[in-house]
Amino acid sequence: MEPRIQYAKTSDGVSIAYAFLGEGPLIVFASNIWGSLHMSCIPSGPSPATAINGLVDFGWSVALYDGRGSGSSDRDVADLSLDARQRDLNAVAARLTPERFPLAGISQGTITAMVYATNHQERVSHLVLVNPFATGAEYYATLPAMGLSRAMKDMAEDQWEFFTLSLASAVIGFRDSAEAATMAAAFRAGMSAANFLRFRDASETIDIRDVLPKVSMPTLVIHDDTTRVGSTALAKSVASAIPNAHFLVTNDLPAAITEFVSGRPARRRVAQRDAHAAVQTILFTDIEGSTALTDRLRRARWSADRSASPARR
C-alpha cells in the first residue's frame, strides 16, 4: 500500500512532502538528493529502499521526506543551500510527536542530519550516518560518479536524459543497462536539471568539519560497501572527528541500525521481502507518459493534505 503523503510548511513557505512507512518506534531519515521519499521505490543504487524496507521488517516506523525541489515537494525553488535543507528537516521534525528520535542520513543526507543534530541535540537520541562526508569538494573529487557529474554538468540542461543515464550507469558501476535506465528515469522524475545543478553546486561548497566535534549523541558511522556513492576513507574521516563515534563497514544497514539504536540483536518481525517482486513493480514507471500522469493524479489526491497534516502518534 502506498504511504499517505502529508505536507509540512517550511519557515520560508515551501511545502515539503513526507510520509511514514511501517509501524513501531520512529526513525527519521534526512532527505538525500532526488528526494528520499521519491527514491524509496527504487531498490538499487543510492536509493534508501533496501534499508527502509529492512527497517520496516524489523518493526520500525520510518519517516521519509522529499527535500525542496524534488519529488512531491515544491519544485519552484531557487535556494537549495544547506540552510534551506535545514529548513526542510525542521518543518518535518516539527510535525513529529516524539520529543526525541533517532536521525539517519544517507550520502548527501548525512550533511543535513549532522548539522540538524548539533543544532537540536535535545531532539536527536541517536545519529546514523551512511556513507558520510564532511566537505563537498572532497566528496566530488573522491567518488568517480560524482566526478562524472562535475565533468558533465555543462551539458545537463541540454542533454538531461543522456546526463542522467550516464550518471546512473556510473552510480551502479556500469553493471546493468536496464537497471541504469530505470534509475535514470527515477532521477529525471525526481528533479529537474536546473534544480539538480543548483543542489550539486551548493553541495560542492559545503564544509562542516567544524560541526563534527560538536556532535554529542551516540553516533554510528557506516560505510556501505555495496554502493559506489560512498568512500571508506571519507566515512572514517567523519567518524574520527565525532567524539566516541562507532565506525562499521557493512552491507546490512537495517540490522546494523536496529542493533545500534535499540541495543538489542536485530530480529525481523516479518519475512524478508522479495527484491525481484519489487523490481517488477517499478518497471511500470517506464511506460511512456506514465510518470507525468501518476504525478498529476497523486498531487490531486494529496492536495487536501497540505492544510491538515496530523503528527505521528
Residue pairs with C-beta under 8 A, 6 or more apart in sequence:
3 19
3 20
3 21
3 37
3 64
4 19
4 20
4 305
5 17
5 18
5 19
5 37
5 72
5 298
5 302
5 305
6 17
6 18
6 19
6 95
6 302
6 305
6 309
6 310
7 15
7 16
7 17
7 18
7 302
7 305
7 306
7 309
8 15
8 16
8 18
8 65
8 91
8 92
8 94
8 95
8 309
9 15
9 16
9 91
10 16
10 68
10 87
10 88
10 90
10 91
11 87
11 90
11 91
12 79
12 84
12 87
14 68
14 73
14 74
14 77
14 84
14 87
14 88
14 91
15 73
15 74
15 306
16 65
16 66
16 67
16 68
16 73
16 74
16 88
16 91
16 92
17 35
17 37
17 65
17 66
17 71
17 72
17 73
17 302
18 37
18 63
18 64
18 65
18 66
18 92
18 95
19 37
19 63
19 64
19 65
20 26
20 61
20 62
20 63
20 64
20 312
21 40
21 52
21 56
21 61
21 62
21 64
22 55
22 56
22 59
22 60
22 61
22 62
23 59
23 61
24 59
24 60
24 61
25 59
25 60
25 61
25 262
26 60
26 61
26 62
26 63
26 96
26 98
26 101
26 102
26 312
27 55
27 60
27 61
27 62
27 63
27 101
27 102
27 103
27 104
27 128
27 257
27 261
28 62
28 63
28 92
28 93
28 96
28 101
28 102
28 103
28 104
29 36
29 48
29 52
29 62
29 63
29 64
29 65
29 103
29 104
29 105
29 106
29 109
30 36
30 85
30 89
30 103
30 104
30 105
30 109
30 110
30 112
30 113
30 116
31 37
31 64
31 65
31 66
31 67
31 70
31 85
31 88
31 89
31 109
31 112
32 39
32 46
32 48
32 67
32 105
32 106
32 107
32 108
32 109
33 46
33 67
33 70
33 107
33 108
33 191
33 196
33 199
33 200
33 203
34 46
34 70
34 71
34 186
34 187
34 190
34 191
35 65
35 66
35 67
35 70
35 71
35 72
35 73
35 190
35 191
36 48
36 64
36 65
36 66
36 67
36 106
36 109
37 64
37 65
37 66
37 71
37 72
38 66
38 70
38 71
38 72
38 186
38 189
38 190
39 46
39 47
39 48
39 49
39 71
39 186
39 190
40 47
40 48
40 49
40 52
40 64
41 47
41 49
41 186
41 278
41 281
41 282
41 285
42 49
42 182
42 183
42 186
42 282
43 49
43 50
43 53
43 275
43 278
43 279
43 282
44 50
44 172
44 179
44 183
45 168
45 171
45 172
45 179
45 183
45 227
45 229
46 106
46 107
46 171
46 227
46 229
47 183
47 186
48 64
48 106
49 278
50 253
50 254
50 275
51 106
51 130
51 253
51 254
51 257
52 62
52 64
53 254
53 273
53 278
54 252
54 253
54 254
54 255
54 272
55 62
55 254
55 257
55 258
56 62
57 254
57 268
57 269
57 270
57 271
57 272
57 273
58 254
58 255
58 258
58 266
58 267
58 268
58 269
59 269
60 258
61 312
63 92
63 96
63 312
65 73
65 88
65 89
65 92
66 72
66 73
66 190
67 73
67 80
67 85
67 88
67 112
68 74
68 77
68 79
68 80
68 84
68 85
68 88
69 75
69 77
69 80
69 191
69 192
69 195
69 198
69 199
70 190
70 191
70 195
71 190
71 191
72 295
72 298
72 299
72 302
73 88
75 192
75 195
77 84
77 195
78 198
80 195
80 198
80 199
80 202
81 202
82 111
82 112
82 115
82 202
82 206
82 208
85 111
85 112
86 112
86 115
86 116
86 119
88 112
89 112
89 113
89 116
90 116
93 116
93 120
93 123
95 309
95 311
95 312
96 311
96 312
97 311
97 312
97 313
98 312
99 122
99 123
100 122
100 123
100 124
100 125
101 123
101 124
101 125
102 124
102 125
102 126
102 127
102 128
102 257
102 261
103 113
103 116
103 117
103 124
103 126
103 127
103 128
104 113
104 127
104 128
104 129
104 130
104 257
105 111
105 112
105 113
105 114
105 128
105 129
105 130
105 132
106 130
106 131
107 130
107 131
107 132
107 229
107 230
108 203
110 129
110 130
110 131
110 132
110 133
110 238
111 132
111 133
111 136
111 203
111 206
111 208
113 127
113 128
113 129
114 127
114 129
114 132
114 208
114 211
114 212
114 215
115 208
115 211
116 124
117 124
117 127
117 215
117 217
118 211
118 214
118 215
118 216
121 216
121 217
124 217
125 217
125 218
125 261
126 217
126 218
126 219
126 220
126 260
126 261
127 215
127 217
127 218
127 219
127 220
128 219
128 220
128 222
128 257
128 260
128 261
129 219
129 220
129 221
129 222
129 235
129 238
130 222
130 224
130 230
130 253
131 222
131 223
131 224
131 227
131 229
131 230
131 231
131 234
131 235
132 221
132 234
132 235
132 238
133 139
133 142
133 231
133 234
133 235
133 237
133 238
134 207
134 208
134 209
134 211
134 212
134 234
134 237
134 238
134 241
135 206
135 207
135 208
135 209
136 203
136 204
136 205
136 206
136 207
137 204
137 205
137 207
138 234
139 146
139 203
139 204
139 231
139 234
140 146
140 147
140 149
140 150
140 203
140 204
141 147
142 231
142 233
142 234
143 228
143 229
143 230
143 231
144 170
144 228
145 167
145 170
145 171
145 228
145 229
146 229
148 166
148 167
148 170
149 167
149 200
150 200
150 204
152 163
152 166
152 167
153 197
153 200
155 162
155 163
156 163
156 193
156 196
156 197
157 193
157 194
157 197
160 188
160 193
161 184
161 188
163 193
164 184
164 185
164 187
164 188
165 180
165 181
165 184
167 184
167 187
168 180
168 181
168 183
168 184
168 187
169 177
169 180
169 184
170 228
171 183
171 227
171 228
171 229
172 179
172 180
172 183
172 228
173 228
174 180
181 286
182 282
182 283
182 285
182 286
185 285
185 286
185 291
186 282
186 285
187 196
189 285
189 291
189 295
191 199
209 241
212 238
212 241
212 242
213 241
213 242
213 243
215 242
215 243
215 245
216 243
218 244
218 246
218 260
219 239
219 242
219 244
219 245
219 246
220 245
220 246
220 248
220 256
220 257
220 260
221 235
221 236
221 238
221 239
221 242
221 245
221 246
221 247
221 248
222 235
222 247
222 248
222 249
222 250
222 253
222 256
222 257
223 230
223 231
223 232
223 235
223 236
223 247
223 248
223 249
223 250
224 230
224 250
224 251
224 253
225 232
225 249
225 250
225 251
226 251
232 249
235 247
236 247
238 245
239 245
239 246
239 247
246 260
248 256
250 256
254 266
255 266
256 266
258 264
258 266
259 265
259 266
284 290
285 291
285 294
